[in-house]
Amino acid sequence: MNGCEPIREQFTGYLDGRLTGRQMQRVAAHLEQCGECASEWASLRRVQTSLATLGPVKEPADLLLRIRIALSHERARARQSRFHALNLVWKNTIGPFLLQAAAGLASAMLLIGTVTVLVTMFAQPQRVNAMDEPLGNATAPRLVYLTPGAESNEIDAGPVVVEAYVNGDGRVYDFRIVSGPTDAATRSQIENILVDSYFEPARFFGEPVRGLAVLSFSGVSVRG
């Protein structure tokens, strides 16, 4: 019996003709010598012959309808699977991202609106009464008086136009000759005139600031 088991395992292949030539010779030689294996082999041959006489099984009349219904169900399941997958993607990725983006946009719009309101509130100057100084206007320096009793008020060289730079205290801290003589004597005379002169300082929003005054010297005539 120990030698029969490997042979019996090859009965199916021997029956279908799927063994090699040497294997088929070995099985045939064993069947001639072993009655039990020959009997089992004969039984398998009868079953094969009986099945061959049955012929093909006739297909059911509604087979085509069943196939169509099965395909329709399979397509419906496939669509549901795709919808379920898209739903998961939406819930896990796209939905939270869009929610965060919308929240960020709303915060940005709120911030821009707040800044706009603040700029609108503080950009326009406060209205003043008629008796108050007009803070919205910038004024230039205005000459109040030149150096009292200075003989150098007369410019020997003729007409000279000067730009005087006046600080917030109404004093000249520098000047520039725009037209006329620019020699050292003329500059010294102009400097002596302006050194102790006083100006109403320029004002910006009511506060004294540096400004520029244009002066014209012609003989003893001084105009500011």
Secondary structure by P-SEA (a helix, b strand, c coil): caaaaaaaaaaaaaaaccccaaaaaaaaaaaaccaaaaaaaaaaaaaaaaaaaccccccccaaaaaaaaaaaaaaaaaaaaaaaaaaaaaaccaaaaaaaaaaaaaaaaaaaaaaaaaaaacccccccccccccccccccccccccccccccccccccbbbbbbbbcccccccccccccccccaaaaaaaaaaaccccccccccccbbbbbbbbbbbccccccc
